[in-house]
Amino acid sequence: MLVGVAFMTIGLRGNLAFVIELRAARLAAMVLVGVAVAVSTVVFQTVCANRIITPSIMGLDALYVFCQTALVFALSGFGFAGIDPRLHFLGNFTVM
């Protein structure tokens, strides 16, 4: 809570309404991501029935990065950017 208040108030300059709105959106996004990661880890541990294991320990994050890197290497940057997002999601879902 204190860190959030510090993030919102330290170094304010210029148009205060714009800065507060921009920082509030960033803070909300960071809180949302933090909550999503925490909930997904607890759900993963519950499904696996193991309180120690996490997706990171299993290497799923490295697998995801490898898949994205392989796609960029195989299709080039423009080809990768041209992939339909639904097809991209389906491919990631299948591999993971």
C-alpha positions in Angstrom: 0.0 0.0 0.0 2.8 2.4 0.9 4.7 1.6 -2.2 1.6 2.3 -4.3 1.2 5.7 -2.7 4.9 6.4 -3.2 4.6 5.4 -6.9 1.6 7.7 -7.4 3.1 10.8 -5.7 6.9 10.9 -6.0 8.3 13.0 -8.8 5.1 14.6 -10.0 5.7 17.3 -12.6 3.7 18.9 -15.4 0.0 18.3 -15.9 -1.0 16.6 -12.6 -4.3 15.2 -13.8 -2.6 13.5 -16.8 0.3 12.1 -14.6 -2.0 10.7 -11.9 -4.3 9.1 -14.6 -1.3 7.5 -16.3 0.2 6.3 -13.1 -3.1 5.0 -11.8 -3.5 2.9 -15.0 0.0 1.5 -14.6 -0.5 0.7 -10.9 -3.8 -1.0 -11.7 -2.2 -3.1 -14.4 0.7 -4.1 -12.0 -1.8 -5.1 -9.3 -3.9 -7.1 -11.8 -0.9 -9.0 -13.0 0.3 -9.7 -9.5 -3.0 -11.0 -8.5 -3.3 -13.1 -11.6 0.1 -14.7 -11.1 -0.6 -15.5 -7.5 -4.0 -17.0 -8.3 -2.7 -19.0 -11.2 0.2 -20.4 -9.1 -2.1 -21.5 -6.4 -4.5 -23.1 -8.9 -1.5 -24.9 -10.6 -0.3 -26.2 -7.2 -3.8 -27.4 -6.3 -4.2 -29.2 -9.6 -0.8 -30.9 -9.2 -1.4 -31.6 -5.5 2.1 -30.3 -4.8 2.7 -27.1 -2.7 6.3 -26.7 -3.9 6.1 -27.0 -7.6 5.4 -24.0 -9.8 5.2 -23.6 -13.6 8.6 -21.8 -13.5 10.3 -24.7 -11.7 8.9 -27.1 -14.4 10.3 -24.9 -17.1 7.0 -23.9 -18.7 8.1 -20.2 -19.0 11.3 -21.3 -20.8 9.2 -23.5 -23.1 7.0 -20.5 -24.0 10.0 -18.3 -24.7 11.6 -21.1 -26.8 8.4 -21.5 -28.9 8.1 -17.7 -29.5 11.8 -17.5 -30.5 11.5 -20.5 -32.8 8.5 -18.9 -34.5 10.3 -15.6 -35.0 13.4 -17.5 -36.4 11.3 -19.6 -38.7 8.9 -16.9 -40.0 11.0 -13.8 -39.5 9.7 -10.8 -37.6 7.2 -9.7 -40.2 5.9 -13.2 -40.7 5.5 -13.6 -36.9 3.6 -10.3 -36.7 1.3 -11.4 -39.5 0.0 -14.5 -37.7 -3.6 -14.4 -36.8 -3.8 -13.9 -33.0 -6.4 -16.8 -32.6 -4.1 -19.2 -34.5 -1.2 -18.0 -32.5 -3.1 -18.6 -29.2 -4.2 -22.1 -30.4 -0.6 -23.0 -31.4 0.7 -21.9 -28.0 -2.1 -23.7 -26.2 -1.4 -26.9 -28.1 2.3 -26.8 -27.5 2.0 -25.9 -23.8 
